[in-house]
């Protein structure tokens, strides 16, 4: 019995919303490993829909931040602006 190798994964373009969203939360410390993933997902959803404020998105994510929400928002905004996202 043989096993096929895994399929190759194609990386998203650098300017994709997914990579921008997850990069914007990379420097934010969280209490659990998947906190950044949760926060990145919420930022990505916000980038797609812009339904709520960024403040409410960070609060809703319940990511277990190890810094204040204000500091996290500053870091996220700075990263988004650096990637050319208008706030």
N, C-alpha and C positions, 0 to 999 in steps of 0.2 A: 504494500500500500504506500503510495507516495502522496506528498502534500504539495500543493502549488504555493509558490511564493506570494506574499501579499501584494496587492495592487499598489502601484505607485500613487502617491498623493500629490496632486497639483496644488502648489501654494497660490493663494489669492494674490492679486496685484497689490503692490505697496499702497496704492491710493484707495483701496477698497474700504468701505465703512467698517467692516469687521476688524481689520488690522488697526485702523485708526482708533476705534473704540477700545480695543484690548490694550493697545500701546498707551492710551491715556491713563489707564489705571495701574500700569506696571510698577510704578514707584510707590504705590500706596500699600502700607503694611496692614495685613489682616490677621485675625486670630486663628483662622483655619485656612488650610491650603486652597479650598475652593471659593473663598471669599472674593478673591480677585476675579475669578471666572464669573461669579454671580454679578458683581459690580460691572464688569465689562459687558456682560449680556444686557444689563439694564441701560448702560450708556449707548450700546449699539441700537437697542430698540428706540431710545430717545432720538438718536441721530436719524433714524428712518422715519419716525412719525412726528416728532416735535410736539407732542400733545401736552405734556406737563412741563414744569420747569426742571432744570437740571438739579436744583436743590431737592425737589420732591423725589426725583429719580434716585439720587444717592441715599436719601433717607429710606425709601421703599425697598431698596436692595437688601437691607439688613445684612451687610457683608461682614460684620464684626470688625469694624475699623479699629486700629490701634492708635489712630490720630483723630483729631476732631473732624467733624463733617466739614467745617469751614476750610481747614487745611486741605482736606481731600478735594473739595471743590476748586480751590485755587490751583492745585496740581493738575486736575483734570482740564480745567479751562486753559491753563497755560499750554498743555500738550495739544489740545484741540486747535488752539490758535496757531501753534507751531506747524500743525499739519494743514493749515489753510481752511479750517472749518469756521464759518461765521457763526457767532453766538448771538 
